[in-house]
Amino acid sequence: MTTQTATTPTATTTAAPVSALNLSRTTATATRVLRQLRHDPRTIALMVLVPCLMLVLLRYVFDGSPRTFDNIGASLLGIFPLITMFLVTSIATLRERTSGTLERLLAMPLGKADLIAGYALAFGAIAIVQSALATGLAVWFLGLDVTGSPWLLLLVALLDALLGTALGLFVSAFAASEFQAVQFMPAVIFPQLLLCGLFTPRSEMHPALTAISDALPMSYAVDGMNQVLHHTDMTATFVRDVLIVAGCALLVLALGAATLRRRTA
C-alpha cells in the first residue's frame, strides 16, 4: 500500500507541458546560435561579405554599361542574400542535427516553435547586417541608380534574406548530410532564379512557366526591387510584393516547425 502511494508522484512529474511559443526560450535559443556563430568567422564572412563582393564584381563586369548594372543590380541585391542565407542556414542547422545538439534540445522543455523561431531570430539578425551592408554598398559606393527610396530597397533585401533563412531551415529537415543540403539548392533556388524575371520579363515566358513563376516567392522579390527602381513612391504593387514575400517566409517557418522531429526513437 505504501509503495503505491510513493511511486505515483514520480509518474506525474515526467510530463512537462510546453507552450507553443515562449519569448524567453526563443531568445535563449537565438543567443546560443549567435554565440556559436561568433566562433565561426568563415561562416560570418560568407553571410555578410560574399553578397557585397558579388555586387562589386557585377558592377565592374558592366563597367562599360552602367545602365545594365542599374537594371539587374537591384534584383540581384535581393537574390544574393537569399541564396547565401539559404546555404548557410541549411548547413548550419543540419550540423546541429548531426552533432546531436538538436536531439538534446528537443529532449528539454523547449517547443518546436521556440526552436525554429530562435534560429530564425539569430540568422535574421545576421540578415539585417548583411542586407544593410549590401544595400549601402550598392547605392552609395557602386552608384546603383534607384528612383525610389533606398530604405525600400533595404526592406526588400532584408525580407529576401529572411526568406532564404526560412527555406534553409525547412530544407534541413529533409537532408541527412551537409552534401544533401547543398543538393537541395538546384531544386529549391535555381528554378526560382530562372523564372523570377531576372533574365526575361515573366510576361514573355511560356504561359505554363508564367503560371509557375506566379507561385514562386522570388518572383515577387524581384518585382518589388523593380518597383523601387522605377517609381518614386511606394506603389500598391510594391506593398503586394512585400506582403507576399513576408507571408511566404512565415509560412515556410511554420512548415519548418511542423516537420521538426527527433531523429532517434
Buried (B, 14 or more C-beta within 10 A) or exposed (E): EEEEEEEEEEEEEEEEEBEEBBEEBBBBBBEBBBEBBEEEEEBBEBBBBBBBEBBBEBBEEBEEEBEEBBBBBBBBBBBBBBBBBBBBBBBBBBBBBBEEBBBEBBEEEBBBBBBBBBBBBBBBBBBBEBBBBBBBBBBEEBEBEBEBEBEBBBBBBBBBBBBBBBBBBBBBBEBEEBEBBBEBBEEBBEBBBBBBBBEEEBEEBEEEBBEBBEEBBBBBBBBBBBBBBEBEEBBEBBEBBBEBBBEBBBEBBBBBBEBBEEEEE
